[in-house]
Amino acid sequence: MTGPGDEAVVRRVLPVAPEVAYDEWLDPDGMLEWMCPHPARPLRIRLDASIGGQFVIDFEDGGVEATIAGRYIELDRPRRLRFTWSCSTWPDPDHASEVTVTLDGRADGTTLMTIRHLRLPSGLAEGHLHGWEAIGEQLAQRLALSAQP
């Protein structure tokens, strides 16, 4: 689903409790497996999981290396993460968009994850929508494997 022009919104049910899903968003080693929509792949992820702390994701996509960077605005375990998001390949690489990840626990032990990416540069919402959909699927697959006994 998308919102108006500069927004991408994705919802995905994850097969784990909100605490597990939340912690995955702050695990740089785990994020190496799911953070970039395949066939793109993260090369290095560094993060300081504190309010105002920075994260940097160096990734490769089609032979091109690029960097995503941002700062954490809100860390409310297990319900919500909010952070800025900029990409070195954007027309203005200093443009700061904002991502909010909301994790709502459900009675069956699963979590409804909503990723809302706001203030995207003009013309980039659809690409980010597809990227976040793929990331949500990759995260769900990783969590399904880790949840197996």
TIVOMI-535077 format. One record per atom (N, C-alpha, C): y, x, z; atom name. Coordinates in nm, 2 decimals. Layout:
N
pt north Y; east X; up Z; atom CA
...
END
This chain:
149
pt north -0.12; east 0.08; up 0.00; atom N
pt north 0.00; east 0.00; up 0.00; atom CA
pt north 0.12; east 0.09; up 0.00; atom C
pt north 0.23; east 0.04; up -0.06; atom N
pt north 0.35; east 0.12; up -0.06; atom CA
pt north 0.46; east 0.02; up -0.01; atom C
pt north 0.57; east 0.09; up 0.03; atom N
pt north 0.69; east 0.02; up 0.07; atom CA
pt north 0.79; east 0.04; up -0.04; atom C
pt north 0.92; east 0.01; up -0.01; atom N
pt north 1.02; east 0.03; up -0.11; atom CA
pt north 1.05; east 0.18; up -0.14; atom C
pt north 1.05; east 0.21; up -0.27; atom N
pt north 1.08; east 0.33; up -0.33; atom CA
pt north 1.05; east 0.47; up -0.27; atom C
pt north 1.09; east 0.49; up -0.15; atom N
pt north 1.08; east 0.62; up -0.09; atom CA
pt north 0.98; east 0.62; up 0.03; atom C
pt north 0.89; east 0.53; up 0.03; atom N
pt north 0.80; east 0.51; up 0.14; atom CA
pt north 0.65; east 0.50; up 0.09; atom C
pt north 0.56; east 0.56; up 0.17; atom N
pt north 0.42; east 0.54; up 0.14; atom CA
pt north 0.35; east 0.50; up 0.27; atom C
pt north 0.27; east 0.39; up 0.26; atom N
pt north 0.20; east 0.34; up 0.38; atom CA
pt north 0.05; east 0.33; up 0.35; atom C
pt north -0.03; east 0.39; up 0.44; atom N
pt north -0.18; east 0.38; up 0.42; atom CA
pt north -0.24; east 0.34; up 0.55; atom C
pt north -0.34; east 0.25; up 0.54; atom N
pt north -0.42; east 0.21; up 0.66; atom CA
pt north -0.56; east 0.24; up 0.63; atom C
pt north -0.63; east 0.29; up 0.74; atom N
pt north -0.77; east 0.33; up 0.73; atom CA
pt north -0.84; east 0.31; up 0.86; atom C
pt north -0.96; east 0.25; up 0.86; atom N
pt north -1.03; east 0.24; up 0.99; atom CA
pt north -1.11; east 0.37; up 1.00; atom C
pt north -1.10; east 0.43; up 1.12; atom N
pt north -1.17; east 0.55; up 1.15; atom CA
pt north -1.29; east 0.52; up 1.25; atom C
pt north -1.40; east 0.58; up 1.24; atom N
pt north -1.52; east 0.55; up 1.32; atom CA
pt north -1.52; east 0.61; up 1.46; atom C
pt north -1.41; east 0.63; up 1.52; atom N
pt north -1.40; east 0.69; up 1.65; atom CA
pt north -1.29; east 0.63; up 1.73; atom C
pt north -1.29; east 0.66; up 1.86; atom N
pt north -1.18; east 0.61; up 1.95; atom CA
pt north -1.05; east 0.68; up 1.92; atom C
pt north -0.94; east 0.61; up 1.95; atom N
pt north -0.81; east 0.67; up 1.92; atom CA
pt north -0.79; east 0.82; up 1.98; atom C
pt north -0.84; east 0.85; up 2.09; atom N
pt north -0.83; east 0.98; up 2.15; atom CA
pt north -0.89; east 1.09; up 2.06; atom C
pt north -1.00; east 1.06; up 2.00; atom N
pt north -1.07; east 1.15; up 1.92; atom CA
pt north -0.99; east 1.17; up 1.79; atom C
pt north -0.94; east 1.06; up 1.73; atom N
pt north -0.86; east 1.07; up 1.61; atom CA
pt north -0.73; east 1.14; up 1.63; atom C
pt north -0.67; east 1.11; up 1.74; atom N
pt north -0.54; east 1.18; up 1.78; atom CA
pt north -0.56; east 1.33; up 1.79; atom C
pt north -0.66; east 1.37; up 1.86; atom N
pt north -0.69; east 1.52; up 1.88; atom CA
pt north -0.71; east 1.59; up 1.75; atom C
pt north -0.77; east 1.52; up 1.65; atom N
pt north -0.80; east 1.58; up 1.52; atom CA
pt north -0.67; east 1.61; up 1.45; atom C
pt north -0.57; east 1.53; up 1.47; atom N
pt north -0.44; east 1.56; up 1.40; atom CA
pt north -0.37; east 1.69; up 1.46; atom C
pt north -0.42; east 1.74; up 1.57; atom N
pt north -0.36; east 1.85; up 1.63; atom CA
pt north -0.46; east 1.97; up 1.64; atom C
pt north -0.56; east 1.96; up 1.56; atom N
pt north -0.66; east 2.07; up 1.56; atom CA
pt north -0.65; east 2.15; up 1.43; atom C
pt north -0.59; east 2.26; up 1.43; atom N
pt north -0.57; east 2.33; up 1.30; atom CA
pt north -0.70; east 2.37; up 1.23; atom C
pt north -0.80; east 2.40; up 1.30; atom N
pt north -0.93; east 2.44; up 1.24; atom CA
pt north -0.99; east 2.32; up 1.17; atom C
pt north -0.99; east 2.20; up 1.24; atom N
pt north -1.05; east 2.08; up 1.19; atom CA
pt north -0.97; east 2.03; up 1.07; atom C
pt north -0.83; east 2.05; up 1.08; atom N
pt north -0.75; east 2.00; up 0.97; atom CA
pt north -0.77; east 2.07; up 0.84; atom C
pt north -0.83; east 2.20; up 0.85; atom N
pt north -0.86; east 2.27; up 0.72; atom CA
pt north -0.96; east 2.19; up 0.64; atom C
pt north -1.03; east 2.11; up 0.70; atom N
pt north -1.13; east 2.03; up 0.62; atom CA
pt north -1.08; east 1.90; up 0.56; atom C
pt north -0.97; east 1.85; up 0.61; atom N
pt north -0.93; east 1.71; up 0.56; atom CA
pt north -0.78; east 1.70; up 0.53; atom C
pt north -0.70; east 1.79; up 0.56; atom N
pt north -0.56; east 1.77; up 0.55; atom CA
pt north -0.50; east 1.75; up 0.41; atom C
pt north -0.55; east 1.83; up 0.32; atom N
pt north -0.50; east 1.82; up 0.18; atom CA
pt north -0.60; east 1.73; up 0.09; atom C
pt north -0.54; east 1.65; up 0.00; atom N
pt north -0.63; east 1.57; up -0.08; atom CA
pt north -0.70; east 1.66; up -0.18; atom C
pt north -0.84; east 1.66; up -0.17; atom N
pt north -0.92; east 1.74; up -0.26; atom CA
pt north -0.89; east 1.70; up -0.41; atom C
pt north -0.88; east 1.80; up -0.50; atom N
pt north -0.93; east 1.93; up -0.49; atom CA
pt north -0.83; east 2.03; up -0.43; atom C
pt north -0.71; east 1.99; up -0.39; atom N
pt north -0.62; east 2.08; up -0.32; atom CA
pt north -0.69; east 2.12; up -0.19; atom C
pt north -0.65; east 2.23; up -0.14; atom N
pt north -0.71; east 2.28; up -0.01; atom CA
pt north -0.61; east 2.36; up 0.07; atom C
pt north -0.61; east 2.33; up 0.20; atom N
pt north -0.53; east 2.41; up 0.29; atom CA
pt north -0.59; east 2.56; up 0.30; atom C
pt north -0.50; east 2.65; up 0.30; atom N
pt north -0.53; east 2.79; up 0.32; atom CA
pt north -0.52; east 2.84; up 0.46; atom C
pt north -0.41; east 2.80; up 0.52; atom N
pt north -0.38; east 2.83; up 0.66; atom CA
pt north -0.30; east 2.71; up 0.72; atom C
pt north -0.33; east 2.68; up 0.85; atom N
pt north -0.25; east 2.58; up 0.92; atom CA
pt north -0.22; east 2.64; up 1.06; atom C
pt north -0.09; east 2.64; up 1.09; atom N
pt north -0.04; east 2.69; up 1.22; atom CA
pt north 0.05; east 2.58; up 1.28; atom C
pt north 0.02; east 2.55; up 1.41; atom N
pt north 0.10; east 2.45; up 1.47; atom CA
pt north 0.13; east 2.47; up 1.62; atom C
pt north 0.24; east 2.42; up 1.66; atom N
pt north 0.27; east 2.42; up 1.80; atom CA
pt north 0.29; east 2.28; up 1.84; atom C
pt north 0.18; east 2.22; up 1.90; atom N
pt north 0.17; east 2.08; up 1.93; atom CA
pt north 0.26; east 2.04; up 2.06; atom C
pt north 0.39; east 2.05; up 2.04; atom N
pt north 0.48; east 2.01; up 2.14; atom CA
pt north 0.60; east 1.95; up 2.08; atom C
pt north 0.68; east 1.87; up 2.15; atom N
pt north 0.80; east 1.81; up 2.09; atom CA
pt north 0.89; east 1.92; up 2.05; atom C
pt north 0.93; east 1.91; up 1.92; atom N
pt north 1.02; east 2.01; up 1.87; atom CA
pt north 0.94; east 2.13; up 1.81; atom C
pt north 0.80; east 2.13; up 1.84; atom N
pt north 0.72; east 2.24; up 1.79; atom CA
pt north 0.70; east 2.23; up 1.64; atom C
pt north 0.68; east 2.34; up 1.57; atom N
pt north 0.67; east 2.34; up 1.43; atom CA
pt north 0.53; east 2.35; up 1.38; atom C
pt north 0.50; east 2.29; up 1.26; atom N
pt north 0.37; east 2.31; up 1.20; atom CA
pt north 0.40; east 2.36; up 1.06; atom C
pt north 0.30; east 2.45; up 1.01; atom N
pt north 0.31; east 2.50; up 0.87; atom CA
pt north 0.17; east 2.49; up 0.81; atom C
pt north 0.17; east 2.43; up 0.69; atom N
pt north 0.04; east 2.42; up 0.62; atom CA
pt north 0.06; east 2.49; up 0.48; atom C
pt north 0.00; east 2.60; up 0.47; atom N
pt north -0.01; east 2.67; up 0.34; atom CA
pt north -0.13; east 2.61; up 0.26; atom C
pt north -0.10; east 2.57; up 0.14; atom N
pt north -0.21; east 2.51; up 0.06; atom CA
pt north -0.21; east 2.56; up -0.08; atom C
pt north -0.32; east 2.53; up -0.15; atom N
pt north -0.34; east 2.57; up -0.29; atom CA
pt north -0.38; east 2.44; up -0.37; atom C
pt north -0.31; east 2.42; up -0.48; atom N
pt north -0.34; east 2.30; up -0.56; atom CA
pt north -0.33; east 2.34; up -0.71; atom C
pt north -0.45; east 2.34; up -0.77; atom N
pt north -0.45; east 2.38; up -0.91; atom CA
pt north -0.40; east 2.52; up -0.94; atom C
pt north -0.43; east 2.61; up -0.85; atom N
pt north -0.39; east 2.75; up -0.87; atom CA
pt north -0.25; east 2.78; up -0.82; atom C
pt north -0.18; east 2.68; up -0.78; atom N
pt north -0.04; east 2.70; up -0.73; atom CA
pt north -0.04; east 2.70; up -0.57; atom C
pt north 0.01; east 2.80; up -0.51; atom N
pt north 0.03; east 2.80; up -0.36; atom CA
pt north 0.16; east 2.74; up -0.32; atom C
pt north 0.16; east 2.66; up -0.22; atom N
pt north 0.28; east 2.59; up -0.17; atom CA
pt north 0.27; east 2.58; up -0.02; atom C
pt north 0.38; east 2.53; up 0.04; atom N
pt north 0.39; east 2.52; up 0.19; atom CA
pt north 0.45; east 2.38; up 0.23; atom C
pt north 0.38; east 2.32; up 0.32; atom N
pt north 0.44; east 2.20; up 0.39; atom CA
pt north 0.48; east 2.25; up 0.53; atom C
pt north 0.59; east 2.20; up 0.57; atom N
pt north 0.64; east 2.24; up 0.71; atom CA
pt north 0.71; east 2.12; up 0.77; atom C
pt north 0.71; east 2.12; up 0.91; atom N
pt north 0.77; east 2.01; up 0.98; atom CA
pt north 0.78; east 2.04; up 1.13; atom C
pt north 0.84; east 1.95; up 1.20; atom N
pt north 0.85; east 1.96; up 1.34; atom CA
pt north 0.80; east 1.83; up 1.41; atom C
pt north 0.74; east 1.84; up 1.52; atom N
pt north 0.69; east 1.72; up 1.59; atom CA
pt north 0.81; east 1.65; up 1.66; atom C
pt north 0.82; east 1.52; up 1.64; atom N
pt north 0.93; east 1.44; up 1.70; atom CA
pt north 0.87; east 1.36; up 1.82; atom C
pt north 0.75; east 1.31; up 1.80; atom N
pt north 0.69; east 1.23; up 1.91; atom CA
pt north 0.54; east 1.26; up 1.91; atom C
pt north 0.49; east 1.28; up 2.03; atom N
pt north 0.34; east 1.30; up 2.06; atom CA
pt north 0.31; east 1.22; up 2.17; atom C
pt north 0.25; east 1.10; up 2.14; atom N
pt north 0.21; east 1.00; up 2.24; atom CA
pt north 0.06; east 0.98; up 2.24; atom C
pt north -0.01; east 1.07; up 2.30; atom N
pt north -0.16; east 1.06; up 2.29; atom CA
pt north -0.21; east 0.93; up 2.37; atom C
pt north -0.29; east 0.85; up 2.32; atom N
pt north -0.36; east 0.86; up 2.19; atom CA
pt north -0.31; east 0.77; up 2.08; atom C
pt north -0.18; east 0.72; up 2.10; atom N
pt north -0.13; east 0.61; up 2.02; atom CA
pt north -0.05; east 0.65; up 1.89; atom C
pt north 0.02; east 0.76; up 1.90; atom N
pt north 0.12; east 0.79; up 1.80; atom CA
pt north 0.16; east 0.93; up 1.79; atom C
pt north 0.17; east 0.98; up 1.66; atom N
pt north 0.23; east 1.11; up 1.63; atom CA
pt north 0.34; east 1.08; up 1.53; atom C
pt north 0.45; east 1.15; up 1.55; atom N
pt north 0.56; east 1.14; up 1.45; atom CA
pt north 0.62; east 1.28; up 1.43; atom C
pt north 0.64; east 1.31; up 1.30; atom N
pt north 0.68; east 1.45; up 1.26; atom CA
pt north 0.76; east 1.45; up 1.13; atom C
pt north 0.85; east 1.55; up 1.11; atom N
pt north 0.91; east 1.57; up 0.99; atom CA
pt north 0.82; east 1.63; up 0.89; atom C
pt north 0.85; east 1.63; up 0.76; atom N
pt north 0.76; east 1.68; up 0.66; atom CA
pt north 0.84; east 1.72; up 0.54; atom C
pt north 0.84; east 1.85; up 0.50; atom N
pt north 0.90; east 1.90; up 0.38; atom CA
pt north 0.80; east 1.98; up 0.31; atom C
pt north 0.82; east 1.99; up 0.17; atom N
pt north 0.73; east 2.06; up 0.09; atom CA
pt north 0.81; east 2.16; up -0.01; atom C
pt north 0.75; east 2.28; up -0.02; atom N
pt north 0.82; east 2.38; up -0.10; atom CA
pt north 0.82; east 2.34; up -0.25; atom C
pt north 0.74; east 2.25; up -0.29; atom N
pt north 0.74; east 2.21; up -0.43; atom CA
pt north 0.83; east 2.09; up -0.47; atom C
pt north 0.90; east 2.04; up -0.36; atom N
pt north 0.99; east 1.93; up -0.39; atom CA
pt north 1.12; east 1.98; up -0.46; atom C
pt north 1.19; east 1.89; up -0.53; atom N
pt north 1.31; east 1.93; up -0.60; atom CA
pt north 1.41; east 1.99; up -0.50; atom C
pt north 1.42; east 1.94; up -0.38; atom N
pt north 1.49; east 2.00; up -0.27; atom CA
pt north 1.39; east 2.03; up -0.15; atom C
pt north 1.35; east 2.15; up -0.15; atom N
pt north 1.24; east 2.18; up -0.05; atom CA
pt north 1.29; east 2.17; up 0.10; atom C
pt north 1.42; east 2.16; up 0.12; atom N
pt north 1.47; east 2.14; up 0.26; atom CA
pt north 1.48; east 1.99; up 0.30; atom C
pt north 1.45; east 1.90; up 0.20; atom N
pt north 1.46; east 1.76; up 0.23; atom CA
pt north 1.35; east 1.73; up 0.34; atom C
pt north 1.39; east 1.66; up 0.45; atom N
pt north 1.30; east 1.63; up 0.56; atom CA
pt north 1.27; east 1.48; up 0.55; atom C
pt north 1.15; east 1.45; up 0.51; atom N
pt north 1.10; east 1.31; up 0.52; atom CA
pt north 1.03; east 1.30; up 0.66; atom C
pt north 0.98; east 1.18; up 0.69; atom N
pt north 0.92; east 1.16; up 0.83; atom CA
pt north 0.79; east 1.08; up 0.81; atom C
pt north 0.69; east 1.13; up 0.89; atom N
pt north 0.56; east 1.07; up 0.89; atom CA
pt north 0.53; east 1.02; up 1.03; atom C
pt north 0.48; east 0.90; up 1.04; atom N
pt north 0.44; east 0.84; up 1.17; atom CA
pt north 0.29; east 0.80; up 1.15; atom C
pt north 0.21; east 0.85; up 1.24; atom N
pt north 0.07; east 0.81; up 1.24; atom CA
pt north 0.04; east 0.73; up 1.37; atom C
pt north 0.00; east 0.61; up 1.35; atom N
pt north -0.02; east 0.51; up 1.46; atom CA
pt north -0.17; east 0.49; up 1.46; atom C
pt north -0.23; east 0.50; up 1.59; atom N
pt north -0.37; east 0.48; up 1.61; atom CA
pt north -0.40; east 0.37; up 1.70; atom C
pt north -0.45; east 0.26; up 1.65; atom N
pt north -0.47; east 0.14; up 1.73; atom CA
pt north -0.62; east 0.12; up 1.75; atom C
pt north -0.66; east 0.13; up 1.88; atom N
pt north -0.80; east 0.11; up 1.91; atom CA
pt north -0.85; east -0.03; up 1.89; atom C
pt north -0.97; east -0.05; up 1.85; atom N
pt north -1.03; east -0.18; up 1.82; atom CA
pt north -1.15; east -0.20; up 1.92; atom C
pt north -1.18; east -0.33; up 1.93; atom N
pt north -1.29; east -0.37; up 2.03; atom CA
pt north -1.42; east -0.30; up 2.00; atom C
pt north -1.45; east -0.27; up 1.87; atom N
pt north -1.58; east -0.21; up 1.83; atom CA
pt north -1.58; east -0.06; up 1.85; atom C
pt north -1.48; east 0.00; up 1.91; atom N
pt north -1.48; east 0.14; up 1.93; atom CA
pt north -1.42; east 0.22; up 1.82; atom C
pt north -1.38; east 0.15; up 1.71; atom N
pt north -1.31; east 0.22; up 1.60; atom CA
pt north -1.16; east 0.22; up 1.62; atom C
pt north -1.09; east 0.29; up 1.52; atom N
pt north -0.95; east 0.30; up 1.53; atom CA
pt north -0.89; east 0.26; up 1.40; atom C
pt north -0.78; east 0.18; up 1.40; atom N
pt north -0.71; east 0.15; up 1.28; atom CA
pt north -0.59; east 0.25; up 1.28; atom C
pt north -0.60; east 0.34; up 1.18; atom N
pt north -0.50; east 0.44; up 1.16; atom CA
pt north -0.40; east 0.39; up 1.05; atom C
pt north -0.27; east 0.40; up 1.08; atom N
pt north -0.17; east 0.37; up 0.99; atom CA
pt north -0.08; east 0.49; up 0.97; atom C
pt north -0.07; east 0.54; up 0.85; atom N
pt north 0.02; east 0.65; up 0.81; atom CA
pt north 0.14; east 0.60; up 0.74; atom C
pt north 0.26; east 0.62; up 0.79; atom N
pt north 0.38; east 0.57; up 0.73; atom CA
pt north 0.47; east 0.69; up 0.70; atom C
pt north 0.49; east 0.72; up 0.57; atom N
pt north 0.57; east 0.83; up 0.53; atom CA
pt north 0.70; east 0.78; up 0.47; atom C
pt north 0.81; east 0.80; up 0.54; atom N
pt north 0.94; east 0.75; up 0.51; atom CA
pt north 1.03; east 0.86; up 0.45; atom C
pt north 1.13; east 0.81; up 0.38; atom N
pt north 1.24; east 0.90; up 0.33; atom CA
pt north 1.18; east 1.01; up 0.24; atom C
pt north 1.08; east 0.97; up 0.16; atom N
pt north 1.03; east 1.07; up 0.05; atom CA
pt north 1.14; east 1.09; up -0.05; atom C
pt north 1.14; east 1.20; up -0.12; atom N
pt north 1.23; east 1.22; up -0.23; atom CA
pt north 1.20; east 1.12; up -0.34; atom C
pt north 1.30; east 1.08; up -0.41; atom N
pt north 1.29; east 0.98; up -0.52; atom CA
pt north 1.18; east 1.02; up -0.62; atom C
pt north 1.10; east 0.92; up -0.65; atom N
pt north 0.99; east 0.94; up -0.74; atom CA
pt north 0.86; east 1.00; up -0.69; atom C
pt north 0.85; east 1.03; up -0.56; atom N
pt north 0.74; east 1.10; up -0.51; atom CA
pt north 0.65; east 1.00; up -0.42; atom C
pt north 0.69; east 0.88; up -0.40; atom N
pt north 0.61; east 0.79; up -0.31; atom CA
pt north 0.47; east 0.76; up -0.36; atom C
pt north 0.46; east 0.73; up -0.49; atom N
pt north 0.33; east 0.70; up -0.54; atom CA
pt north 0.23; east 0.81; up -0.52; atom C
pt north 0.27; east 0.93; up -0.56; atom N
pt north 0.18; east 1.05; up -0.54; atom CA
pt north 0.15; east 1.07; up -0.40; atom C
pt north 0.24; east 1.05; up -0.30; atom N
pt north 0.21; east 1.07; up -0.16; atom CA
pt north 0.12; east 0.96; up -0.11; atom C
pt north 0.14; east 0.84; up -0.17; atom N
pt north 0.05; east 0.73; up -0.13; atom CA
pt north -0.10; east 0.77; up -0.16; atom C
pt north -0.12; east 0.82; up -0.28; atom N
pt north -0.26; east 0.86; up -0.32; atom CA
pt north -0.31; east 0.97; up -0.24; atom C
pt north -0.22; east 1.07; up -0.21; atom N
pt north -0.26; east 1.18; up -0.13; atom CA
pt north -0.30; east 1.14; up 0.01; atom C
pt north -0.22; east 1.05; up 0.07; atom N
pt north -0.25; east 1.00; up 0.21; atom CA
pt north -0.38; east 0.92; up 0.21; atom C
pt north -0.40; east 0.84; up 0.10; atom N
pt north -0.53; east 0.76; up 0.09; atom CA
pt north -0.65; east 0.86; up 0.09; atom C
pt north -0.64; east 0.97; up 0.01; atom N
pt north -0.75; east 1.06; up 0.01; atom CA
pt north -0.76; east 1.13; up 0.14; atom C
pt north -0.65; east 1.17; up 0.20; atom N
pt north -0.66; east 1.24; up 0.33; atom CA
pt north -0.73; east 1.14; up 0.44; atom C
pt north -0.69; east 1.02; up 0.43; atom N
pt north -0.75; east 0.92; up 0.53; atom CA
pt north -0.90; east 0.91; up 0.51; atom C
pt north -0.94; east 0.91; up 0.38; atom N
pt north -1.09; east 0.91; up 0.35; atom CA
pt north -1.16; east 1.03; up 0.40; atom C
pt north -1.10; east 1.15; up 0.37; atom N
pt north -1.16; east 1.28; up 0.41; atom CA
pt north -1.16; east 1.28; up 0.56; atom C
pt north -1.06; east 1.24; up 0.63; atom N
pt north -1.06; east 1.24; up 0.78; atom CA
pt north -1.17; east 1.15; up 0.83; atom C
pt north -1.18; east 1.03; up 0.77; atom N
pt north -1.29; east 0.93; up 0.82; atom CA
pt north -1.43; east 0.99; up 0.80; atom C
pt north -1.45; east 1.06; up 0.68; atom N
pt north -1.58; east 1.12; up 0.66; atom CA
pt north -1.61; east 1.23; up 0.76; atom C
pt north -1.51; east 1.31; up 0.79; atom N
pt north -1.53; east 1.42; up 0.89; atom CA
pt north -1.56; east 1.36; up 1.03; atom C
pt north -1.49; east 1.26; up 1.07; atom N
pt north -1.51; east 1.20; up 1.20; atom CA
pt north -1.64; east 1.13; up 1.20; atom C
pt north -1.69; east 1.07; up 1.09; atom N
pt north -1.82; east 1.00; up 1.09; atom CA
pt north -1.93; east 1.10; up 1.11; atom C
pt north -1.91; east 1.22; up 1.05; atom N
pt north -2.01; east 1.33; up 1.07; atom CA
pt north -2.01; east 1.38; up 1.22; atom C
pt north -1.89; east 1.40; up 1.27; atom N
pt north -1.89; east 1.45; up 1.41; atom CA
pt north -1.93; east 1.34; up 1.51; atom C
pt north -1.92; east 1.22; up 1.48; atom N
pt north -1.96; east 1.11; up 1.57; atom CA
pt north -2.11; east 1.09; up 1.57; atom C
pt north -2.19; east 1.14; up 1.48; atom N
pt north -2.33; east 1.13; up 1.47; atom CA
pt north -2.39; east 1.21; up 1.59; atom C
pt north -2.50; east 1.15; up 1.65; atom N
pt north -2.57; east 1.22; up 1.76; atom CA
pt north -2.64; east 1.34; up 1.71; atom C
END
